[in-house]
């Protein structure tokens, strides 16, 4: 389903930015390495007009750590494969967001999958920002789609993802205990700005494409 997340990001943010965008799809072949090339083909076929590259990983935390290690820019947008952006509710450009983050030394800005109000792990929301750019200070961090300051994450987070003893802090609860909360985009009460995909239907369609790819490979072998 990664192709849907990538397409959504480019449709909402890429056209209006002055920043150079490099898109990478981090992919773990396990537990079915025999279908890796088919998965890649499915993603390529869905994004014929968008340049991107694949990066091999060994799980979610390794993929996140790899993204911190190889990103060339000052900021990175971390996507999740099963979330897409809701364009009608995002009224600022990517440049607006990065300018605000830089001016206020904010290292984490998340797009909420629910209305901006106290719920679940977001137990404390405080309206921040100004009339031109409204956000909420939030008590925790989630791996849902978010923008991060690369320098801060390399210095403060990466060492806890690659500890000498092999342990890791995790990407959500453990990370919150180390670096605290962050910010979510939009005013208090703003409805969700990312939407969770219907994984069952998308996986069904992707499986058809993947099986067709494997069948073609067998015929040409």
C-alpha positions in Angstrom: 0.0 0.0 0.0 3.0 2.3 0.1 2.3 3.6 -3.3 -0.9 5.3 -2.1 0.9 7.1 0.7 3.7 8.3 -1.6 1.2 9.5 -4.2 -0.8 11.3 -1.6 2.3 13.1 -0.3 3.2 14.3 -3.7 -0.3 15.5 -4.6 -0.6 17.5 -1.4 2.9 18.9 -0.9 5.2 18.5 -3.8 3.7 21.0 -6.3 3.9 24.0 -4.0 7.4 23.6 -2.5 10.7 25.1 -3.4 12.5 22.3 -1.6 14.2 19.4 -3.4 12.2 16.2 -2.7 13.9 12.8 -2.5 11.4 9.9 -2.1 12.5 6.6 -0.6 10.4 3.5 0.0 11.8 1.5 2.9 10.9 -2.2 2.4 11.5 -5.3 4.5 11.4 -8.5 2.5 10.6 -10.7 5.5 8.8 -12.9 6.1 8.2 -13.6 2.4 11.4 -12.7 0.5 10.2 -14.6 -2.6 7.6 -11.9 -3.2 9.9 -8.9 -2.8 10.3 -8.2 -6.5 6.6 -8.5 -7.1 5.9 -6.0 -4.3 8.4 -3.6 -5.9 6.8 -4.1 -9.3 3.4 -3.3 -7.8 4.7 0.0 -6.4 6.6 0.9 -9.6 3.5 0.3 -11.7 1.4 2.6 -9.5 4.0 5.5 -9.6 5.3 5.6 -13.2 5.6 9.4 -13.1 7.3 9.8 -9.7 11.1 9.2 -9.1 11.9 7.2 -6.0 14.2 4.5 -4.8 13.9 1.4 -2.6 15.9 0.9 0.5 16.1 -2.6 2.0 15.5 -2.8 5.8 15.2 -5.3 8.6 12.0 -4.2 10.3 10.3 -0.9 11.2 12.9 0.4 13.7 15.8 -0.5 11.3 14.0 1.3 8.5 13.5 4.4 10.6 17.1 4.4 11.7 18.2 4.0 8.1 16.2 7.0 7.1 18.0 9.1 9.6 21.3 7.8 8.5 20.9 8.5 4.7 18.6 11.5 4.5 20.5 14.5 2.9 18.1 17.2 3.9 17.5 19.3 7.0 13.9 17.8 7.4 12.2 14.6 6.5 8.6 13.6 6.1 8.1 10.2 7.6 5.1 8.4 6.0 3.3 5.2 7.0 2.3 2.9 4.2 -1.4 2.9 5.1 -2.1 6.6 5.7 -3.0 9.3 3.1 -3.3 13.0 3.5 -6.6 14.8 3.4 -5.8 17.7 1.1 -8.9 19.8 1.8 -7.9 20.2 5.5 -4.3 21.0 4.9 -4.2 24.7 4.1 -0.5 25.4 4.4 2.4 24.5 2.1 5.3 22.3 3.0 7.5 25.5 2.9 5.1 27.2 5.4 5.4 24.2 7.8 9.2 24.0 7.6 9.6 27.7 8.0 7.5 27.6 11.2 9.3 24.6 12.5 12.7 26.3 11.9 11.6 29.6 13.5 10.3 27.9 16.6 12.9 25.2 16.9 10.3 22.5 16.6 11.6 19.0 15.8 8.4 17.0 15.4 5.1 18.0 13.6 2.5 15.3 13.2 -0.7 15.0 11.1 -3.5 13.7 13.2 -5.5 10.6 12.4 -8.3 11.9 14.6 -9.8 15.2 15.6 -7.4 17.5 17.5 -8.7 16.9 21.0 -7.4 14.9 24.0 -7.8 11.2 23.2 -5.9 7.9 23.6 -2.2 8.8 23.9 -2.7 12.5 23.1 -3.9 13.2 26.7 -2.8 16.9 26.8 -3.3 19.2 23.9 -2.5 22.9 24.2 -3.3 25.3 21.3 -0.1 27.0 20.1 1.0 28.9 17.1 -0.7 32.1 15.8 -3.5 33.1 13.5 -1.4 32.3 10.4 -0.2 28.9 11.6 -2.1 27.0 14.2 -0.8 23.9 15.9 -1.3 22.0 19.2 1.4 21.0 21.6 0.9 17.3 22.4 2.2 15.2 25.2 3.3 12.2 23.1 4.8 11.1 19.8 3.4 8.7 17.2 4.8 7.2 14.1 1.8 8.4 12.1 2.8 10.8 9.2 5.1 13.5 10.6 7.9 15.9 9.8 11.1 15.7 11.8 14.2 17.9 12.2 17.0 15.6 11.0 19.8 17.2 13.1 17.8 16.7 16.3 16.8 13.2 15.5 20.3 12.1 14.6 21.7 13.5 17.8 18.9 12.6 20.2 17.0 9.7 18.7 19.3 7.6 16.5 21.7 6.6 19.3 18.7 5.0 21.1 17.7 3.1 18.0 21.2 1.7 17.5 22.4 1.0 21.0 25.7 -0.8 21.4 24.0 -3.7 23.3 21.5 -4.2 20.5 18.5 -2.8 22.4 16.2 0.0 21.2 13.9 2.6 22.7 11.1 1.9 20.2 9.4 4.6 18.0 6.5 5.7 20.1 6.2 5.1 23.9 9.9 4.6 24.5 10.9 7.6 22.4 8.4 9.8 24.3 10.1 9.0 27.5 13.5 10.1 26.1 12.5 13.2 24.0 9.1 14.1 25.2 6.1 15.3 23.2 5.9 17.4 20.0 3.2 19.2 17.9 0.3 18.3 15.7 -0.8 20.3 12.7 -3.9 22.5 13.0 -6.0 24.2 15.6 -7.8 22.5 18.5 -10.8 20.8 17.1 -9.5 20.4 13.6 -10.8 17.1 12.1 -8.2 14.5 11.1 -5.7 15.5 8.4 -4.7 11.9 7.5 -7.0 9.0 6.6 -6.4 5.3 7.3 -6.7 3.2 4.2 -9.0 0.2 3.9 -6.2 -2.3 4.1 -8.2 -5.4 3.2 -9.5 -4.1 -0.1 -6.1 -2.6 -1.1 -4.3 -5.7 -0.1 -6.7 -7.7 -2.2 -6.1 -5.6 -5.3 -2.3 -5.5 -4.7 -2.3 -9.3 -4.3 -3.9 -9.6 -7.8 -1.2 -7.4 -9.3 1.5 -9.3 -7.4 0.3 -12.7 -8.6 0.0 -11.5 -12.2 3.6 -10.4 -11.9 4.8 -13.7 -10.5 2.9 -15.6 -13.3 4.6 -13.5 -16.0 8.0 -14.2 -14.4 7.3 -17.9 -14.5 6.3 -17.8 -18.1 9.5 -16.0 -19.1 11.8 -18.1 -16.9 
